[in-house]
Amino acid sequence: MPSSMSINGFKNITVTELQTMMKQGGLLLLDVRTDAEVARGKIPQGDSLPLHLLPLRLGGMNKSATTIFYCQMGGRSAQAAAFAAANGFTDVYNLQGGISAWAQAGLPIES
C-alpha cells in the first residue's frame, strides 16, 4: 500500500500503484466523471459516482474501506478524495492523471 497521506487526508497514487492495489482487491474504485464521460469508457472494476452526487451518497458508504477516486485528469477526483477525507474516510486515494494516464499506459478500458 502507498505510504503517508497528504495534508488533505488522501494520497495521490500512480497507475502502477492502482494496478497493484486492484490485484490485492478489497477496494472501492469510484469514477467521479459525468455519465456522458463514463459512457466513453471506464477503468474495469470502477463504479460511477458523479462528483455532484458524492455528498448525497457519502453517508451510506464504508468510511474505513480503501477508496480510490478517479476522473479524466485527476482534478475532480482530488476534490472528491479531499471531501471524503474531510468527512471521516480514513483510507482515501486519488489517481494521478485519471483515466487519461490509465489509457496512456495502455491499460484496458471497458465500455
TADA-V940154 format. One record per residue. RES is the residue in one small letter. SS is DSSP state (H for helix, E for strand, C for the rest). PSI is psi in whole degrees, -180 to 180 (NA if undefined). BURIAL is 1 if it has 24 or more other C-alpha atoms within 12 Angstrom, else 0. Layout:
RES SS PSI BURIAL
RES SS PSI BURIAL
This chain:
m C 145 0
p C 151 0
s C -123 0
s C 147 0
m C 156 0
s C 177 0
i C -17 0
n C -4 1
g C 6 1
f C 166 1
k E 137 1
n E 134 1
i E 157 1
t C 169 1
v H -41 1
t H -43 0
e H -39 0
l H -44 1
q H -45 1
t H -46 0
m H -38 1
m H -37 0
k H -35 0
q H -26 0
g C -177 0
g C 29 0
l E 163 1
l E 115 1
l E 115 1
l E 127 1
d E 114 1
v C 14 1
r C 171 1
t C 163 1
d H -38 0
a H -40 0
e H -43 0
v H -35 1
a C -22 0
r C -6 0
g C 150 1
k E 167 1
i E 132 1
p C 145 1
q C -7 1
g E 144 1
d E 142 1
s E 128 1
l C 87 1
p C 140 1
l H -41 1
h H -17 0
l H -10 0
l H -48 1
p H -30 0
l H -29 0
r H -17 0
l H -39 1
g H -30 0
g H 8 0
m C 154 0
n C 113 0
k C -15 1
s C -3 0
a C 148 0
t E 114 1
t E 123 1
i E 128 1
f E 144 1
y E 158 1
c C -150 1
q C -50 1
m C -12 1
g C -7 1
g H -54 1
r H -36 1
s H -31 1
a H -40 1
q H -44 1
a H -43 1
a H -43 1
a H -41 1
f H -45 1
a H -45 1
a H -40 1
a H -18 0
n C 26 1
g C 2 0
f C 135 1
t C -16 1
d C 76 1
v E 138 1
y E 154 1
n E 130 1
l E 112 1
q C 131 1
g C -7 1
g H -155 1
i H -22 1
s H -44 1
a H -38 1
w H -49 1
a H -40 0
q H -29 0
a C 0 0
g C 20 0
l C 157 0
p C 144 0
i E 130 0
e E 152 0
s C NA 0
